[in-house]
Amino acid sequence: MASAFYFLLPTLPTYAEVALGAKKNQIGYIVGVYAASALLIRPFCGYVLDAYGRRAVYLIALALFTVLMWLYHYSSTFFVLLVIRVFHGFTWGIITTGGSTIAADLIPEKRRAEGIGYFGLAMTFAIALAPFSGDQIMGQNNFFNLFTISFGFAVAALILALMVKVPNIRTGETKIGISKMFDKRVNRIAVVMFTGAFPYAAIFSFILLYSEELSIEQGSLFFIFMAIGVAIVRLIVGRIMDRKGPSMLVFIGLAVTIVGLIWFSYVDSFWPFMIVGILVGMGNGIIMPTIQTMAINMVPLERRGAANATFFSAVDLGIAAGSISLGYIAEYYGMANMFFVSGVILLFPLAYFFFFVRKHYEKHVAILKENNVDA
């Protein structure tokens, strides 16, 4: 499923520019509209997952995701492409929220961060192999093969999902309300993820175009080096989180990403370009499982759907806002300056975490333990 998605994420901007004549400030909308639609659906997804159970919701969304993958063949105008992205964003929002919630249900509490880290390695392998593979499949603008193979991977994911046994966890409370869509305990963590998602919007929207601007061949290898960075830290981050807590990890993850993005604005050759990929990957590999584990640790098990929806909604909103706003910076001030600005933006979540999030997290974890509630 993730491979099907990541085949397209870095290659659709090229498709939009080459085949549909889109401008750089329009390209940002390709990522932005999918993230915005995923954001809109996640609150309802969290509510449905908690109220009705995980399996049926996940499978229906994955089936629709697969059908929409085939419809990229018919995106003959930029507007049609955006419409497909909107609906694809809906399904992506559901399957990522549902998949993470199912994983949390299956992992023992004492090894939750470690387990989520291992679960995330599947996404890491997709990030490593799919963007580069998608670029190779696309070749000299062979978009038909790109869309067809992406569809094939989605079909394979659907078949495999049908074989997974999922715990039947549900509240049975079907009356909908804002409090059931989100969990306010996770709001401060959501602020960190909203601003922390900005640079990844820039990377996925512009990395291939930036490598072309710098005359760097095989720019899609950036994603393999990025995934190497993620894999290096994912194997140890979960254990550290489970035993030592999140503070040191959040500081290191954001600091490494800031250094990488600011350096990115000065690179002009292959190896510095790829080293930045490793640094950004390490930052992502630390931040994502750490912050997600924090969100899950703060709520009882019957609220995991809402907690995951709050967490991923913040990521989606950050990607949507970042891809569109940074697209304009790339158009008028250049892509190098855009990456520099992305690094500076991350100073905010770094400060916000230590002033407003750390003690808030510790307080709510302590409340659950005092009440002997299974988080």
C-alpha positions in Angstrom: 0.0 0.0 0.0 2.7 2.5 1.0 4.8 1.6 -2.0 1.9 2.3 -4.3 1.5 5.7 -2.7 5.2 6.6 -2.7 5.6 5.5 -6.4 3.5 8.6 -7.2 4.3 11.1 -4.5 7.6 12.4 -6.0 6.8 11.6 -9.6 3.4 13.3 -9.9 5.0 16.8 -9.8 7.0 15.8 -12.9 3.8 14.4 -14.5 2.0 17.7 -13.7 4.8 19.8 -15.1 5.7 17.8 -18.2 2.4 16.3 -19.2 -0.1 18.9 -17.9 2.0 22.1 -18.1 1.7 23.0 -14.4 3.8 25.8 -12.7 5.8 25.3 -9.6 3.3 27.1 -7.4 0.6 24.8 -8.8 2.7 21.7 -8.1 2.4 22.4 -4.4 -1.3 21.8 -4.6 -0.7 18.2 -5.7 0.6 17.3 -2.3 -1.5 20.0 -0.5 -5.0 18.8 -1.7 -4.3 15.2 -0.8 -3.1 16.2 2.6 -6.1 18.5 3.1 -8.6 15.8 2.2 -6.8 13.3 4.4 -7.1 15.9 7.2 -10.8 16.3 6.7 -11.5 12.6 6.8 -9.3 11.6 9.8 -11.6 12.9 12.6 -14.5 10.9 11.2 -12.1 7.9 10.7 -11.0 8.1 14.3 -14.6 8.1 15.6 -15.6 5.2 13.3 -12.6 3.1 14.2 -13.4 3.5 18.0 -17.1 3.1 17.7 -17.5 0.3 15.1 -14.1 -1.5 15.1 -11.1 -1.4 12.9 -11.2 -4.1 10.2 -14.2 -3.3 8.0 -13.3 0.5 7.9 -9.7 -0.3 6.9 -10.6 -2.8 4.2 -13.3 -0.6 2.6 -10.9 2.4 2.5 -8.1 0.2 1.0 -10.4 -1.1 -1.7 -11.4 2.5 -2.7 -7.7 3.5 -2.6 -7.0 0.7 -5.1 -9.7 1.8 -7.5 -8.6 5.4 -7.4 -5.0 4.3 -8.2 -6.2 3.1 -11.6 -8.1 6.4 -12.2 -4.8 8.3 -12.5 -4.7 7.0 -16.1 -7.6 9.4 -16.8 -6.1 12.5 -15.3 -5.9 14.4 -18.6 -6.0 17.9 -17.1 -4.5 19.4 -14.0 -8.0 19.9 -12.6 -8.9 16.2 -13.0 -5.6 15.3 -11.3 -6.5 17.5 -8.3 -9.9 15.9 -8.1 -8.4 12.4 -8.0 -5.9 13.5 -5.4 -8.7 14.8 -3.2 -10.5 11.5 -3.1 -7.2 9.6 -2.8 -6.4 11.7 0.2 -9.6 10.6 1.8 -8.7 7.0 1.5 -5.1 7.5 2.5 -6.2 9.3 5.7 -8.4 6.3 6.6 -5.9 3.5 5.9 -3.0 5.2 7.6 -5.0 6.0 10.7 -6.6 2.6 10.7 -3.4 0.8 10.1 -1.6 2.6 13.0 -4.5 2.0 15.3 -4.5 -1.8 14.5 -0.8 -2.0 15.1 -1.1 -0.3 18.5 -3.8 -2.8 19.4 -1.5 -5.7 18.6 1.6 -4.4 20.4 2.2 -5.0 24.2 2.1 -1.8 26.2 5.6 -2.2 27.6 7.1 -2.4 24.1 4.8 0.0 22.4 7.4 2.5 21.1 9.6 -0.3 20.0 6.7 -2.0 18.2 5.6 1.2 16.5 9.1 1.7 15.4 9.3 -1.7 13.8 5.8 -1.1 12.2 7.1 2.1 10.8 10.0 0.2 9.1 7.4 -1.0 6.5 6.8 2.6 5.6 10.6 3.2 5.7 11.2 0.5 3.1 8.5 2.0 0.9 10.1 5.5 1.2 13.5 3.9 0.4 12.5 1.9 -2.7 9.3 3.3 -4.1 10.3 6.9 -5.0 13.4 5.7 -6.7 11.6 2.8 -8.4 8.8 5.1 -9.4 11.3 7.4 -11.1 12.9 4.5 -12.9 9.5 3.1 -14.0 8.5 6.6 -15.2 11.8 6.8 -17.2 11.3 9.1 -20.1 7.8 10.1 -19.1 6.3 6.7 -19.3 3.4 7.6 -17.0 1.1 4.7 -18.1 3.5 2.1 -16.7 3.9 4.2 -13.5 0.2 4.3 -12.8 -0.4 0.6 -13.8 2.3 -0.7 -11.5 1.1 1.5 -8.7 -2.3 0.0 -9.1 -0.9 -3.5 -9.0 0.9 -2.9 -5.7 -2.4 -1.5 -4.3 -4.2 -4.7 -5.3 -1.5 -6.8 -3.6 -1.9 -4.8 -0.4 -5.7 -5.3 -0.4 -5.3 -9.1 -0.8 -2.8 -9.2 2.1 -5.0 -7.1 4.3 -7.8 -9.6 4.0 -5.6 -12.2 5.7 -4.8 -10.1 8.8 -6.6 -11.0 12.0 -7.6 -7.8 13.8 -8.7 -7.5 17.5 -12.4 -6.6 17.9 -12.0 -3.4 20.0 -15.0 -0.9 19.9 -16.8 1.4 22.2 -20.2 0.9 20.7 -21.0 4.6 21.2 -22.3 5.5 17.8 -23.5 9.1 18.6 -21.1 11.4 16.8 -19.5 14.5 18.3 -16.3 16.5 18.1 -15.0 15.0 21.4 -15.2 11.5 19.7 -13.4 12.7 16.6 -10.4 14.2 18.3 -8.7 13.8 21.7 -7.9 17.1 23.3 -5.1 15.5 25.4 -3.1 15.2 22.2 -3.6 18.8 21.0 -0.2 20.1 22.2 1.6 17.2 20.5 -0.4 18.0 17.4 1.1 21.5 17.3 4.6 20.0 17.2 3.6 17.7 14.3 1.9 20.4 12.4 4.9 22.6 12.2 7.3 19.6 12.0 5.6 18.4 8.8 6.4 21.5 6.7 9.9 20.4 5.5 8.6 17.0 4.4 6.0 18.7 2.2 8.9 20.6 0.5 11.0 17.4 0.1 8.3 15.3 -1.5 7.0 18.1 -3.7 10.3 19.4 -5.0 13.2 17.0 -4.5 13.3 15.7 -8.1 12.9 19.2 -9.5 15.6 20.5 -7.2 18.1 17.8 -8.2 17.4 18.7 -11.9 18.0 22.3 -11.1 21.4 21.4 -9.5 22.2 19.0 -12.5 22.5 16.1 -10.1 21.8 12.8 -11.8 19.7 10.1 -10.1 18.2 12.6 -7.7 15.6 10.0 -6.7 18.4 8.2 -4.9 17.8 10.8 -2.2 14.9 8.8 -0.9 17.1 5.7 -0.5 19.6 7.6 1.5 16.7 9.2 3.5 15.4 5.7 4.2 18.9 4.6 5.3 18.8 7.4 7.9 15.4 6.3 9.1 16.4 2.6 9.4 19.6 3.5 11.3 17.6 5.1 14.1 14.4 3.2 14.1 16.0 0.1 15.4 17.0 1.8 18.6 14.6 4.8 19.1 11.7 2.7 20.3 13.7 1.0 23.1 15.1 4.4 24.2 11.6 5.9 24.2 10.2 3.0 26.3 13.0 3.2 28.9 14.0 6.9 29.0 11.1 8.9 27.6 10.8 11.3 24.7 12.7 14.5 25.6 16.2 13.7 24.4 14.8 12.0 21.3 12.7 15.0 20.3 15.6 17.4 20.7 18.0 15.2 18.7 15.4 14.5 15.9 14.5 18.1 15.3 18.1 19.4 15.6 19.4 16.9 13.1 16.6 17.8 10.6 17.2 21.6 11.0 20.9 21.1 10.3 20.2 19.0 7.2 17.6 21.4 5.7 19.8 24.5 6.2 22.7 22.7 4.7 20.5 21.6 1.8 20.2 25.2 0.7 24.0 25.3 0.0 24.6 21.8 -1.6 25.7 21.7 -5.2 26.9 18.1 -5.8 25.8 14.5 -5.5 27.2 13.4 -2.1 26.3 16.4 0.0 22.8 16.0 -1.5 22.6 12.4 -0.4 24.1 13.1 3.1 21.3 15.6 3.7 18.9 12.7 2.8 20.5 10.6 5.6 20.2 13.5 8.1 16.6 14.3 7.2 15.8 10.5 7.4 17.3 10.2 10.8 15.3 13.1 12.0 12.1 11.6 10.6 12.9 8.2 12.0 13.3 9.7 15.5 10.4 12.2 15.6 7.5 10.2 14.0 7.5 7.1 16.2 8.4 9.1 19.3 5.6 11.6 19.0 3.1 9.0 17.9 3.9 6.8 20.9 3.4 9.9 23.1 -0.1 10.4 21.7 -1.1 6.8 22.2 0.4 6.7 25.8 -1.8 9.6 26.8 -5.1 7.9 26.1 -7.0 4.7 27.1 -7.1 2.0 24.5 -10.7 2.7 23.4 -9.5 6.3 22.4 -6.6 5.3 20.3 -8.5 5.9 17.1 -9.2 9.5 18.1 -5.6 10.0 19.3 -4.2 8.7 16.0 -6.7 10.8 14.1 -5.5 13.9 16.0 -1.9 13.1 15.4 -2.2 12.4 11.7 -4.5 15.3 11.2 -1.8 17.6 12.4 0.7 15.9 10.0 -1.7 16.3 7.1 -2.5 19.9 7.9 1.2 20.7 8.1 1.9 19.0 4.8 -1.0 20.8 3.1 0.0 24.2 4.5 3.7 23.6 3.9 3.4 22.3 0.3 1.3 25.2 -0.8 3.1 28.0 1.1 6.6 26.7 0.4 5.6 26.2 -3.3 5.2 30.0 -3.5 8.6 30.5 -1.9 10.1 28.1 -4.4 8.4 29.9 -7.3 9.5 33.4 -6.4 12.7 33.0 -4.3 14.1 29.7 -5.5 14.1 26.1 -4.1 17.3 26.6 -2.1 15.8 29.4 -0.1 12.7 27.3 0.4 14.7 24.6 2.1 16.5 27.1 4.2 13.1 28.5 5.4 11.9 25.0 6.1 14.8 24.5 8.5 14.2 27.7 10.3 10.5 26.9 10.7 11.5 23.8 12.8 13.0 26.0 15.5 9.4 26.6 16.6 8.3 23.0 17.4 11.7 22.5 19.1 11.0 25.4 21.5 7.3 24.6 21.9 8.0 21.0 22.9 10.2 21.9 25.8 8.1 24.8 27.1 4.5 23.4 26.6 4.5 19.7 25.7 6.9 17.7 27.9 5.3 18.3 31.3 1.8 18.1 29.8 2.6 14.6 28.5 4.1 13.4 31.8 1.0 14.7 33.6 -1.5 12.7 31.5 0.6 9.5 31.5 0.7 9.7 35.3 -3.1 10.2 35.5 -3.6 7.0 33.5 -1.2 5.0 35.7 -2.9 6.3 38.9 -6.3 5.2 37.6 -4.8 1.9 36.5 -6.1 2.4 33.0 -4.5 0.5 30.0 -3.2 3.1 27.6 
